[in-house]
């Protein structure tokens, strides 16, 4: 019987090791595919573009994009730094560029097509005015939302900039600081000449293209760097909320849309094929396991992780198909090429790949659970899972109660508490010690210190420290299992897991004649035990087993 158990254990161990080796090969291939698509030049390309369009130069008069605080500031930026960044009049050797030439930002980044400027508006009387103020206030423009959007013609009404244009359904909506914005709007493109662009912007400014109902303006353009084979898609956003003023934000995406150019790219393509073969094999294996186990299959967390990995790995070739659409966007140099759609989904794809790699590394623990030390964490968590769930309910109840208190008490004064979401992140920062106390103290000199002191006391000292002390015995009990394992190994003459106490056929003389607990390995096991667990001299009752014990 013992030989059968030993044989089955050996077979299970060999099977696990074989699966681990295959999975490591898959993991190495996955890392080659994912890390081969990215490089650190993307960051430097983003920084270069931010230097040109976002950060003001040393001699700037406050007309940079990040300094926009009103509609007048927007026009000042559009007619100044924007055109200076888009149209480079001279080559690196001071040779003058003609309008027929292409524009190269920093002499290396080709401007693709032309830039596009788009705005979204809301209707007049889209909000309710209190009756007492009807005699003082006639117009009312609400915050932007889809139902309040203005789609009627305005101004001169003889061009696309004065008429609403519905965008393609494939274009994603934009999630801004104030609202979620539609992909249509009143839009126009800039000419290829810097002088013509300046005249057009001046004309729109004089004819009040931006109105009180304007809630957001988008500036979109794309560049291509042949040295790095990277597209840089830039979106500058200026929001004009109903409060007045302006909020600016930007998105700069450096993506590799042309994936197969060099020999290394074709090597990555072969790795992608291998990856697809792995995925197909794993899908077949999981399908067979589902048929055999049926409902029992979904009771294992590792099976759910496997399904998650397969689901995230499915759209591997998705961006390869999308990248082929990019060539159609470059058919006309006088039209804005909407690479933002491709870049947006490329970034979503990169995020999915990052999640895939993360869980793929976590899955390694599935194959090393045969090791007793590696199972210590899982056994500890399984022992206190119910208690941890109860603690989580108590913790987050108090945590969210304090978040609501902070939002209602300091939301109008402190940026860290300006929204409920910001309150949650701010409280996590307080737990980590990264917080500016003077922010809430200046917002409310009485309630601010009370909030801070009580939050730190209840959430940090009482809940967290108390929980650690409470669940420490679970960790110690897991360690104790390892100690008992060492004891069993110490008292077993064959070094097995069976306890020698259960073997009455061995007498005291036999134990003394055997090399019992005298090898250096067993001596180390015994020495590693705490004093309370050290085997002591003693004599068992002869009525139970007539077995004497000796010191290790």
Secondary structure, 3 states (H helix, E strand, C coil): CHHHHHHHHHHHHHHHHHHHHHHHHHHHHHHHHHHCCCCCHHHHHHHHHHHHHCCCCCCCCCCCHHHCCCHHHHHHHHHHHHHHHHCCCECCCCCECCCCCCCEECCCEEEEEEEEEEEEEECCCCCCCCHHHCCCCCCCCCCCCHHHECCCCCCCCCCCCCCCECCCCCCCCEECCCCEECCCEEEEECCCCHHHHHHHHHHHHHCCCCCCCEEEEEEEEEEEECCCCEEEEEEEEEECCCCCCCEEEEEEEEECCCCCCCHHHHHHHHHHHHHHHHHHHHHHHHHHHHHHHHHHHHHCHHHHHHHHHHHHHHHHHHHHHHHCCHHHHCCCCCCCCCCHHHHHHHHHHHHHHHHHHHHHHHCHHHHCCCCCCCHHHHHHHHHCHHHHHHHHHHHHHHHHHHHHHHHHHHCCCCHHHCCHHHHHHHHHHHHHCCCCHHHHHHHCCCHHHHHHHHHHHHHHHHHHHHHHHHHHHHHHHHHHHHHHHHHHHHHCCCCCCCCHHHCCCCCHHHHHHCCCCCCHHHHHHHHCCCHHHCCCCEECCCCCCCCEECCC
